[in-house]
Amino acid sequence: MTDPCRLNPVHLPSIARGPLRLVAMLWLVVLSLSVAGLAQAQERTNHIAARLVAERAAQPGETIDLAIAMRPEETWHGYWLNPGDAGFGMDLDWDLPPGAEAGTPSYPTPEPLMIGSLMNHVYEGPYAVLVPLKVPADAVPGSRLPVRLKAGWLACTDRICVPEQAELATTIKIAAPGETAPADENFARWRQALPAPVVDSGRYAIEGSELRIAVPLAAGAAIDSPHLFFATDGYVDYAAPQSFERQGDWLIVSTTARKGAAADKPLEMVLRLDPSGTGVSFTARPGEVAAVSGSPSAPQSLLGGAGLALIAAAFAGGLLLNIMPCVFPILSLKALHLARAGGDGGEARREAVAYTLGVVLAVLALGGAMLALRAAGSEIGWAFQLQEPATLVLLLALVAAITANLAGLFEFTLPVRMESSGGGAFMTGLLAAVAATPCTAPFMAAAMGAALLLPPIQALVLFAALGLGLAAPFLAIGFVPFLRRMMPRPGPWMVRFRHIMAIPMALTALALLWLCWRLGGTTLLAGGAAMVVVVLAICWAARLRQRRGLSALAPAMAAVLVALAGSAAASALVSPNAGQGGEMAIPGSIPFSEEALARARTEGPVFLYFTADWCVTCKVNENVAIARDPVIEAFREGSVTVLVGDWTRRDPAITRFLESQGAAGVPLYLWYPRGGDADQLPQVLHSQLLIDRALLPAAKAGL
């Protein structure tokens, strides 16, 4: 291990150029020697506490993550892998059993810190460096694998620096085949702090003293006080101002190149997007980069042209959700509420407003919950609630009760005052928004992706615009007499229509039962089916009481208690790793991973798509466009590799990748030509589009 009392030679050039850097270097050396002498005289506590943590138990031959968790004292900071103008990063010396292997450390997104004229890349709060560890293939199940590490680092304030070291240790339990163990909950938060990898390459060019970088960043991704970090020393003047300018799906950065730097090799970079530490990582290769016309960009918000475009995109996405297949089962309830208003303009307007309030409030609640959970460290995206067994069971109970109501098994009525004030329409709006969340309509992806990066208040504006778009057609019918006159008049047909519409709601309940099996295995399926039987029995009891002229309040409360009990049981009993997982629509498809994608791109064209069992749009696309014999044959002829990211259950790696593409949810379809960058395909696919993509290289070769 390198002596922690001297500077890391890898980073010595970063502090030794120019008079100021030479002074800084000498200052650090003198300080290090003085502190080393003091350390020999007495023991002292590190100013950055460190511990080594294993994520979970591991199977023989499996690779899991270790975390070097660092906690600086107040006013102290640690350094990124490239510390900037001063400092040095971590020095790691592993002591591992035979056959075990530690991989390359992954650092969280750093923050810039100017001290005098020196730019430092630091961490001023708790952080963790993640290191993959490959477990020996011959590890014995039931044993424990000892892991030891000698680590050295530099701890600094804005006035003094102290080299520190620690001997860290942990053990990894070797699991038996099929055995699962819960993961340390801190790892989700630590992974969220890592910059999301962008698979597409960036470009950089050096002209004189100007260094320009083209960062692949989706147009919907917002930035606020960004900063670009270089993992490799020797190319950039760290303290120089950085200017940013949007050019479509590229962010052009302009700064000052270090004297003698040349665009001669690929460089690893990290772009910090906002003060909260959201970041993306990418590789920039030498190439042409357009000049930046302005000065450093102001923080993005929804007040400019780009922000208004995002609001319009969210509204359009909500509008299109009305024709997406996942919303269809709830259309019957909307139609019944509107038809019931008949020619009464006042009642129609009350119904429309109440319905709109229900939709908007539900979307805001879902969006706010998603933002709060993400701020707490969870890696989640749009429709996250359908990845949770507890929420799925509650939704199943609700759909079963609605099916029984539509079929006439019992009558659900609100008090007269609530009904006349639009209470029924309000509740319909709530349900419509919940039913719409599994879908991501065209135009909506960029807006929802931006919502994950904007400040909370601005993000909620986008969610409100989405809700208004979803409610817009029915709001228009309520306030435009011409549209209202086109609605059929109330009559006996409404009862028949209501009974017919119980069929798609029943099919929705069956789909939710199937999803219980996919998400939680036979345990959740059996529990969900039993709960449906109990709920239907309670609905029948409510019918008998209503026929005798009695209140159905007691059965209704019983149904609520059953649903809550089923939800609690699902949360407590279902393992996060239970369930069957998604099936591959195309035989021979490869499960998504960053490594698999990188390998596939070197071999030929790649079709990468992200799906989930609860995403009806995804399943429709798979059946009508992807899993078609002509498409499969074209993929085989064009040597297309198909990668599938199944997001049915939470997957932090998929969540980070979706974010790096400016998407908040599924479906997402990407096409990579051989040696080229990703081309995002429409969210409503048709088979001919995929066939043309697959056969295009062969057609060009024939020419």
C-alpha positions in Angstrom: 0.0 0.0 0.0 1.2 3.5 -0.8 2.4 5.4 2.2 -0.5 7.7 3.2 1.9 10.4 4.4 3.0 11.2 0.9 1.1 12.4 -2.2 -0.3 9.8 -4.6 2.0 10.0 -7.6 -0.9 9.4 -10.0 -2.3 12.8 -9.1 0.9 14.7 -8.5 0.8 16.4 -11.9 -2.7 17.8 -11.1 -1.2 20.0 -8.4 2.3 20.6 -9.8 1.7 22.9 -12.8 2.2 26.6 -12.3 3.5 28.6 -9.3 0.2 28.3 -7.4 0.0 24.6 -7.8 3.7 24.2 -6.9 3.1 26.2 -3.7 0.0 24.0 -3.0 2.1 20.8 -3.5 4.9 22.0 -1.2 2.3 23.0 1.4 0.7 19.6 1.3 4.0 17.8 1.6 5.2 19.8 4.5 1.8 19.4 6.2 1.8 15.7 5.6 5.2 15.3 7.1 4.3 17.3 10.2 1.1 15.3 10.7 3.0 12.0 10.2 5.4 13.0 12.9 2.5 13.9 15.2 0.8 10.5 14.4 3.9 8.7 15.6 3.7 10.4 18.9 0.0 9.7 19.6 -3.0 7.9 18.2 -5.7 10.1 16.7 -9.2 9.6 15.3 -9.7 10.0 11.6 -11.7 13.1 10.5 -13.4 10.9 7.9 -14.8 7.7 9.5 -14.7 4.7 7.2 -16.3 1.2 7.2 -16.5 -1.7 4.8 -20.0 -3.1 4.1 -21.1 -6.1 2.0 -24.4 -5.7 0.2 -25.8 -9.2 0.9 -25.0 -13.0 1.0 -23.5 -14.3 -2.3 -23.6 -17.5 -4.3 -20.3 -19.2 -5.3 -18.9 -17.5 -8.4 -21.3 -14.5 -8.0 -20.3 -10.8 -8.1 -21.7 -8.5 -5.5 -21.0 -5.0 -4.4 -19.0 -3.8 -1.4 -19.3 -0.3 -0.1 -16.5 1.8 1.5 -18.8 4.1 3.4 -17.2 7.4 4.4 -18.5 10.0 6.9 -16.6 13.3 7.1 -16.8 15.4 10.2 -18.4 18.8 9.8 -16.3 21.2 7.7 -14.1 18.3 6.4 -14.3 16.7 3.0 -12.9 13.8 1.0 -11.9 13.6 -2.7 -13.1 12.1 -6.0 -10.9 9.8 -8.0 -9.5 12.9 -9.8 -9.2 15.4 -7.0 -8.7 18.5 -9.2 -6.1 21.1 -8.6 -5.1 19.7 -5.1 -5.5 16.6 -3.0 -5.5 13.0 -3.9 -8.0 10.2 -4.1 -8.3 6.9 -2.3 -5.5 4.3 -2.2 -6.9 0.7 -1.8 -4.9 -2.4 -0.9 -7.1 -5.5 -0.8 -6.4 -8.7 1.2 -8.7 -11.3 -0.4 -9.0 -15.1 -0.2 -7.7 -17.1 -3.2 -10.1 -16.8 -6.2 -11.8 -13.6 -5.0 -11.3 -10.5 -7.1 -12.1 -6.8 -6.5 -13.1 -4.7 -9.5 -12.9 -1.0 -10.4 -14.4 1.3 -7.7 -17.4 3.4 -8.6 -17.5 6.9 -7.1 -20.6 9.0 -6.5 -21.0 12.3 -8.4 -18.6 14.8 -6.8 -19.1 18.5 -6.1 -16.9 21.4 -7.2 -15.2 23.3 -4.4 -13.1 26.5 -5.1 -10.5 27.3 -2.4 -8.6 30.4 -3.4 -7.7 29.9 -7.1 -7.7 26.0 -6.9 -10.7 23.9 -8.0 -11.2 20.7 -5.9 -13.5 17.8 -6.7 -14.8 16.7 -3.3 -17.5 15.2 -1.0 -18.5 17.4 1.9 -21.1 15.0 3.3 -21.4 11.2 3.8 -20.7 9.2 0.7 -19.8 5.6 -0.4 -17.5 4.2 -3.0 -18.9 0.9 -4.4 -16.5 -1.9 -5.5 -17.7 -5.1 -7.2 -16.3 -8.3 -5.7 -16.3 -11.6 -7.4 -16.7 -14.5 -5.0 -14.6 -17.6 -5.6 -16.4 -20.3 -7.6 -15.3 -22.9 -5.1 -16.6 -21.1 -2.1 -18.4 -23.4 0.3 -22.1 -22.7 1.0 -22.7 -21.8 4.6 -19.1 -20.5 5.1 -18.1 -16.9 5.5 -15.6 -15.2 3.2 -13.3 -12.7 5.0 -12.5 -9.5 3.2 -9.9 -7.0 4.4 -8.8 -3.7 3.1 -6.1 -1.1 3.9 -7.3 2.3 2.7 -5.6 5.6 2.6 -7.1 9.0 1.7 -6.7 12.7 2.3 -9.1 14.6 4.6 -9.2 18.4 4.3 -10.9 21.5 5.4 -10.6 24.9 3.7 -7.5 25.5 5.8 -5.7 22.2 6.6 -5.3 18.7 5.1 -4.5 15.4 7.0 -3.6 12.1 5.3 -5.6 9.3 6.9 -5.7 5.5 6.8 -7.7 2.6 8.2 -7.8 -1.1 8.1 -11.3 -2.2 7.3 -12.8 -5.7 7.3 -16.1 -7.5 6.7 -17.3 -11.0 5.9 -19.6 -12.3 3.1 -21.9 -15.2 3.9 -21.8 -17.9 1.1 -25.4 -18.7 0.3 -26.7 -22.2 -0.6 -28.2 -22.7 -4.1 -31.7 -21.0 -4.2 -31.1 -19.3 -0.9 -32.0 -15.6 -0.9 -31.0 -13.0 1.7 -32.1 -9.4 2.1 -29.8 -6.7 0.8 -28.5 -3.9 3.0 -31.0 -1.1 2.5 -28.3 1.6 2.3 -27.1 0.3 -1.1 -30.2 1.7 -2.9 -29.3 5.2 -1.6 -25.6 4.7 -2.4 -26.3 3.6 -5.9 -28.6 6.5 -6.5 -25.7 8.8 -5.8 -23.6 7.2 -8.6 -23.8 9.0 -11.9 -26.1 7.3 -14.3 -24.2 5.8 -17.2 -25.0 7.1 -20.7 -24.3 4.4 -23.2 -24.0 6.9 -26.1 -20.5 8.4 -26.6 -19.8 12.1 -26.3 -17.3 14.0 -28.3 -14.6 16.5 -27.5 -12.4 18.9 -29.5 -9.5 21.2 -28.6 -8.9 24.3 -30.7 -6.1 26.5 -29.3 -6.9 27.1 -25.7 -10.6 26.2 -26.0 -11.9 22.7 -25.0 -15.4 21.8 -26.2 -17.4 18.8 -25.2 -20.6 17.5 -26.6 -22.5 15.6 -23.8 -25.3 13.2 -24.9 -28.1 14.4 -22.8 -31.8 14.0 -23.7 -33.6 17.3 -24.5 -36.1 16.7 -21.6 -33.4 16.5 -19.0 -33.2 19.7 -16.9 -29.9 21.2 -15.6 -29.4 23.6 -12.7 -25.8 24.9 -12.0 -24.1 22.0 -13.9 -20.4 21.2 -13.7 -18.4 18.8 -15.9 -15.7 16.6 -14.2 -12.8 14.9 -16.1 -11.7 11.5 -14.6 -8.4 11.9 -16.5 -5.9 14.6 -15.5 -4.0 16.8 -18.0 -6.8 18.0 -20.3 -8.7 20.8 -18.7 -8.0 23.9 -16.5 -10.1 22.8 -13.6 -10.7 26.4 -12.3 -11.7 27.9 -15.6 -15.4 28.8 -16.1 -17.6 26.3 -18.0 -20.2 27.5 -20.5 -23.3 25.3 -21.4 -25.6 25.4 -24.4 -28.4 23.2 -25.6 -28.3 21.7 -29.1 -31.2 19.2 -29.3 -30.2 16.0 -27.5 -26.7 17.4 -26.9 -25.3 19.7 -24.2 -22.3 21.6 -25.5 -19.8 22.5 -22.8 -17.0 25.0 -23.5 -14.0 25.6 -21.1 -10.3 26.2 -21.2 -7.9 23.4 -22.1 -4.7 22.8 -20.2 -1.6 23.9 -22.1 -0.2 21.1 -24.3 -3.5 19.0 -24.1 -4.4 17.2 -27.3 -7.6 15.3 -28.3 -5.8 12.0 -28.6 -7.9 9.3 -26.8 -11.3 8.6 -25.2 -11.9 10.4 -21.9 -14.2 9.4 -19.0 -16.3 12.3 -17.7 -19.1 12.9 -15.2 -21.7 15.7 -15.6 -23.2 17.0 -12.4 -26.7 18.2 -13.3 -27.9 20.0 -10.3 -27.0 20.9 -6.7 -28.6 17.8 -5.3 -25.8 15.7 -6.9 -27.7 14.1 -9.8 -25.2 13.1 -12.4 -24.5 11.2 -15.6 -21.3 9.5 -16.7 -20.1 9.0 -20.3 -17.1 8.4 -22.5 -16.1 11.3 -24.8 -14.1 10.6 -28.0 -12.2 13.0 -30.2 -14.5 14.5 -32.8 -16.1 17.7 -34.1 -18.0 19.8 -31.6 -19.9 23.0 -32.5 -18.9 26.2 -30.8 -20.9 27.6 -27.9 -22.5 30.9 -28.7 -23.2 32.2 -25.2 -21.9 32.4 -21.7 -22.5 29.9 -18.9 -26.1 28.9 -19.0 -28.6 30.0 -16.4 -30.3 27.3 -14.4 -33.1 25.7 -16.4 -36.7 26.2 -15.3 -40.1 25.9 -16.7 -40.3 29.7 -17.4 -38.3 29.6 -20.7 -39.2 28.2 -24.1 -37.9 24.8 -23.3 -39.9 24.7 -20.1 -43.1 25.6 -21.9 -42.4 22.9 -24.4 -42.0 20.4 -21.5 -45.4 21.5 -20.1 -47.0 21.1 -23.5 -45.4 17.6 -23.8 -46.8 16.6 -20.4 -50.3 17.8 -21.4 -50.1 16.1 -24.8 -48.9 12.9 -23.1 -51.9 13.0 -20.7 -54.2 13.6 -23.6 -53.0 10.6 -25.5 -53.3 8.4 -22.4 -57.1 8.5 -23.0 -56.5 6.2 -26.0 -53.8 4.0 -24.5 -54.9 0.4 -23.8 -54.2 0.5 -20.1 -56.9 3.2 -19.6 -59.6 1.5 -21.5 -61.3 -0.5 -18.7 -62.0 2.8 -16.8 -63.6 4.6 -19.8 -67.0 3.0 -19.1 -67.1 4.8 -15.7 -66.3 8.1 -17.4 -68.9 7.6 -20.0 -71.6 6.7 -17.5 -70.9 9.9 -15.4 -71.1 12.1 -18.5 -74.2 10.4 -20.0 -76.0 10.7 -16.6 -75.6 14.5 -16.9 -77.8 14.4 -20.0 -78.8 17.9 -21.2 -78.2 19.6 -17.8 -75.3 21.9 -18.5 -74.8 22.8 -14.9 -74.5 19.2 -13.8 -72.2 18.3 -16.7 -69.9 21.1 -15.7 -69.9 20.0 -12.1 -69.1 16.5 -13.2 -66.3 17.6 -15.5 -64.7 19.8 -12.9 -65.0 17.2 -10.1 -63.5 14.5 -12.5 -60.7 16.8 -13.4 -59.9 17.6 -9.8 -59.8 13.8 -9.0 -57.4 13.1 -11.9 -55.1 16.1 -11.2 -54.9 15.4 -7.4 -54.2 11.7 -8.0 -51.4 12.4 -10.4 -50.0 15.0 -8.1 -50.1 12.6 -5.2 -48.4 9.9 -7.2 -45.8 12.3 -8.6 -45.1 13.8 -5.2 -44.7 10.3 -3.6 -42.3 9.4 -6.3 -40.2 12.5 -5.8 -40.2 12.1 -2.0 -39.1 8.5 -2.2 -36.4 9.4 -4.7 -35.2 12.1 -2.4 -35.1 9.5 0.4 -32.7 7.3 -1.7 -35.1 5.0 -3.5 -34.4 4.3 -7.2 -37.9 4.4 -8.7 -39.6 5.8 -11.7 -43.1 6.4 -13.1 -45.6 3.7 -12.1 -43.4 2.6 -9.2 -46.4 1.7 -7.1 -47.2 -1.3 -9.4 -43.8 -2.7 -8.5 -45.0 -3.1 -4.9 -47.0 -6.2 -3.9 -48.9 -4.1 -1.3 -50.2 -1.6 -3.8 -51.0 -4.3 -6.3 -53.2 -6.1 -3.7 -55.1 -2.9 -2.9 -55.7 -2.2 -6.6 -56.9 -5.8 -7.1 -59.4 -5.3 -4.2 -60.6 -2.0 -5.8 -61.0 -3.5 -9.3 -62.9 -6.5 -7.9 -65.3 -4.2 -6.0 -65.8 -2.1 -9.2 -66.5 -5.2 -11.3 -69.1 -6.3 -8.8 -70.7 -2.9 -8.8 -70.9 -2.7 -12.6 -72.3 -6.2 -12.8 -75.1 -5.2 -10.4 -74.0 -7.3 -7.5 -74.4 -4.3 -5.2 -75.1 -0.6 -5.5 -72.5 1.9 -4.5 -74.0 5.3 -3.9 -72.7 8.4 -2.2 -74.8 10.6 0.0 -77.1 12.9 -2.0 -75.1 16.0 -1.1 -71.8 14.4 -2.2 -73.3 13.1 -5.4 -74.8 16.4 -6.3 -71.4 18.1 -5.7 -69.7 15.7 -8.1 -68.3 13.2 -5.5 -68.9 10.3 -7.9 -67.0 12.0 -10.7 -64.2 12.9 -8.4 -63.7 9.3 -7.3 -63.8 8.2 -11.0 -61.1 10.7 -11.7 -59.0 9.3 -8.9 -59.4 5.8 -10.3 -58.7 6.9 -13.9 -55.4 8.4 -12.9 -54.4 5.2 -11.0 -55.3 3.1 -14.0 -53.3 5.3 -16.3 -50.0 5.2 -14.5 -48.7 1.9 -16.1 -48.6 3.7 -19.4 -46.1 6.2 -20.8 -47.7 7.8 -23.9 -45.9 9.6 -26.7 -44.6 13.1 -25.7 -44.9 12.1 -22.1 -41.5 10.4 -21.8 -39.4 13.6 -22.1 -41.6 15.5 -19.7 -41.6 12.8 -17.0 -37.9 12.3 -17.4 -37.4 16.0 -16.9 -39.6 15.9 -13.8 -37.1 13.6 -12.1 -34.4 16.3 -12.5 -36.3 19.5 -11.9 -36.8 21.1 -8.5 -39.9 19.6 -6.7 -42.3 22.5 -7.3 -41.5 22.7 -11.0 -41.7 18.9 -11.3 -45.2 19.0 -9.8 -46.2 21.5 -12.4 -45.4 18.9 -15.1 -47.4 16.3 -13.2 -50.4 18.7 -13.0 -50.1 19.3 -16.8 -50.2 15.5 -17.3 -53.3 15.3 -15.2 -55.0 18.1 -17.1 -54.2 16.4 -20.4 -55.8 13.2 -19.1 -58.9 15.0 -18.0 -59.1 17.4 -21.0 -61.6 15.6 -23.2 -64.1 15.2 -20.5 -63.5 18.8 -19.3 -64.2 19.9 -22.8 -67.5 17.9 -23.0 -68.6 19.5 -19.8 -68.1 23.0 -20.9 -68.7 22.9 -24.7 -72.5 22.5 -25.4 -71.8 21.2 -29.0 -69.7 18.3 -27.7 -72.2 17.6 -25.0 -75.1 17.4 -27.4 -73.2 14.6 -29.2 -73.5 12.4 -26.1 -76.4 9.9 -26.1 -79.3 10.7 -23.8 -79.8 8.8 -20.5 -82.0 5.8 -20.8 -82.3 2.0 -20.1 -79.2 1.5 -22.4 -77.1 2.8 -19.5 -77.9 -0.2 -17.3 -77.1 -2.7 -20.2 -73.9 -0.7 -21.0 -72.9 -0.8 -17.4 -73.3 -4.6 -17.2 -71.3 -5.0 -20.4 -68.5 -2.9 -19.1 -68.2 -5.2 -16.1 -66.5 -7.6 -18.6 -63.3 -5.5 -19.2 -63.1 -4.7 -15.5 -63.3 -8.4 -14.7 -60.5 -9.0 -17.3 -58.5 -6.3 -15.6 -59.0 -8.1 -12.3 -57.7 -11.3 -13.9 -54.7 -9.4 -15.4 -54.0 -8.2 -11.8 -54.1 -11.7 -10.5 -51.7 -12.8 -13.2 -49.4 -9.9 -12.2 -49.6 -11.1 -8.6 -48.1 -14.3 -9.8 -45.5 -12.6 -11.8 -44.5 -10.2 -9.0 -44.9 -12.4 -6.0 -45.1 -16.0 -7.2 -47.8 -18.5 -6.0 -47.9 -17.0 -2.5 -49.2 -13.7 -3.7 -51.4 -15.3 -6.4 -53.2 -17.5 -3.8 -53.5 -14.6 -1.4 -54.9 -12.3 -4.1 -57.4 -14.9 -5.3 -58.6 -15.5 -1.7 -59.0 -11.8 -1.1 -61.1 -11.4 -4.3 -63.4 -14.2 -3.1 -63.8 -12.5 0.3 -64.4 -9.1 -1.3 -67.1 -10.5 -3.7 -68.7 -12.3 -0.7 -68.8 -9.0 1.1 -70.4 -7.3 -1.9 -73.1 -10.0 -2.0 -73.7 -9.4 1.7 -74.1 -5.7 0.9 -76.6 -6.5 -1.8 -78.7 -8.5 0.6 -78.7 -5.7 3.1 -79.6 -3.2 0.4 -82.6 -5.3 -0.7 -83.9 -5.2 2.9 -83.5 -1.5 2.9 -80.6 -1.5 5.3 -77.3 0.4 5.0 -74.3 -1.2 3.3 -71.8 0.8 5.4 -70.8 -2.2 7.5 -70.0 -4.4 4.5 -68.1 -1.5 2.9 -66.0 -1.1 6.0 -65.4 -4.8 6.1 -64.2 -4.7 2.5 -61.8 -1.9 3.3 -60.4 -3.8 6.2 -59.9 -7.0 4.1 -58.0 -4.9 1.5 -55.8 -3.3 4.1 -55.1 -6.7 5.7 -54.2 -8.2 2.3 -51.9 -5.3 1.6 -50.1 -5.7 4.9 -49.7 -9.4 4.4 -48.3 -8.9 0.9 -45.7 -6.5 2.2 -44.7 -8.8 5.1 -44.7 -12.2 3.4 -43.6 -11.7 -0.2 -39.9 -11.8 -0.9 -38.5 -9.1 -3.1 -37.0 -11.9 -5.3 -40.2 -13.9 -5.6 -42.1 -14.3 -8.8 -41.4 -15.6 -12.2 -40.0 -12.6 -14.0 -40.8 -11.4 -17.5 -40.7 -13.7 -20.5 -38.7 -13.0 -23.6 -40.9 -12.0 -26.5 -38.2 -13.1 -29.0 -36.4 -16.4 -28.5 -32.7 -15.9 -27.8 -33.0 -12.4 -26.3 -30.5 -11.4 -23.7 -31.4 -9.9 -20.3 -30.2 -6.2 -20.1 -27.0 -5.2 -18.4 -24.5 -2.5 -19.2 -21.9 -5.2 -19.9 -24.2 -7.2 -22.2 -25.1 -4.0 -24.1 -21.4 -3.0 -24.5 -20.5 -6.5 -25.9 -23.5 -6.6 -28.2 -22.7 -3.2 -29.8 -19.3 -4.5 -30.9 -20.9 -7.4 -32.7 -23.7 -5.8 -34.7 -26.9 -3.9 -34.5 -28.8 -4.0 -31.2 -32.5 -3.7 -30.4 -32.9 -2.8 -26.7 -36.3 -2.5 -25.2 -37.6 -2.1 -21.6 -40.8 -3.6 -20.6 -42.8 -4.6 -17.5 -45.6 -7.1 -16.9 -47.9 -4.4 -15.6 -47.3 -2.2 -18.6 -50.2 -2.9 -21.0 -48.7 -0.8 -23.7 -45.5 -2.8 -23.5 -47.4 -6.1 -23.8 -49.5 -4.8 -26.8 -46.3 -3.7 -28.6 -44.7 -7.1 -27.9 -47.6 -9.0 -29.3 -48.4 -6.9 -32.3 -45.0 -5.6 -33.3 -42.1 -7.4 -31.7 -42.9 -11.1 -31.3 -43.9 -11.5 -34.9 -42.5 -14.1 -37.2 -41.4 -11.6 -39.9 -39.7 -9.5 -37.3 -37.9 -12.5 -35.8 -36.8 -13.6 -39.2 -35.6 -10.1 -40.1 -33.6 -9.9 -36.9 -32.0 -13.3 -37.7 -31.2 -12.2 -41.2 -29.8 -8.8 -40.0 -27.8 -10.4 -37.1 -29.6 -8.2 -34.7 -29.0 -8.8 -31.0 -32.1 -8.3 -28.8 -31.7 -7.1 -25.2 -34.6 -6.9 -22.8 -34.8 -4.9 -19.6 -37.6 -6.3 -17.4 -38.8 -3.6 -15.0 -41.7 -5.6 -13.5 -39.9 -5.5 -10.1 -37.6 -2.7 -9.0 -34.2 -2.8 -10.6 -31.8 0.1 -9.8 -29.6 -0.6 -12.8 -32.6 -0.3 -15.2 -33.9 2.8 -13.3 -30.6 4.6 -13.7 -30.4 3.6 -17.4 -33.9 4.9 -18.1 -33.0 8.2 -16.4 -29.8 8.5 -18.5 -32.1 8.3 -21.6 -34.4 11.0 -20.2 -37.2 8.5 -19.6 -39.2 8.1 -16.3 -40.8 4.8 -17.1 -41.5 2.1 -19.7 -41.8 1.3 -22.6 -38.5 2.5 -24.0 -37.2 1.2 -27.3 -33.6 1.9 -28.5 -32.0 0.9 -31.7 -28.2 0.8 -32.0 -26.7 0.5 -35.5 -23.3 -1.2 -35.5 -20.8 1.2 -34.1 -23.4 4.0 -33.8 -25.3 5.8 -31.1 -28.8 5.0 -29.9 -31.8 6.0 -31.8 -35.0 6.2 -29.7 -38.0 4.5 -31.4 -41.6 5.5 -31.0 -43.5 4.2 -28.0 -46.2 2.8 -30.2 -44.4 0.3 -32.4 -45.3 -1.4 -35.7 -43.5 -4.5 -37.0 -42.5 -2.9 -40.4 -40.4 -0.3 -38.6 -38.4 -3.0 -36.9 -38.1 -5.1 -40.1 -36.8 -2.0 -42.0 -34.3 -1.3 -39.3 -33.0 -4.9 -39.3 -32.7 -5.2 -43.1 -31.4 -1.7 -43.8 -27.6 -2.7 -43.6 -28.2 -5.6 -45.9 -30.1 -3.4 -48.4 -27.3 -0.9 -48.4 -24.8 -3.7 -49.0 -26.8 -4.9 -52.0 -26.6 -1.4 -53.5 
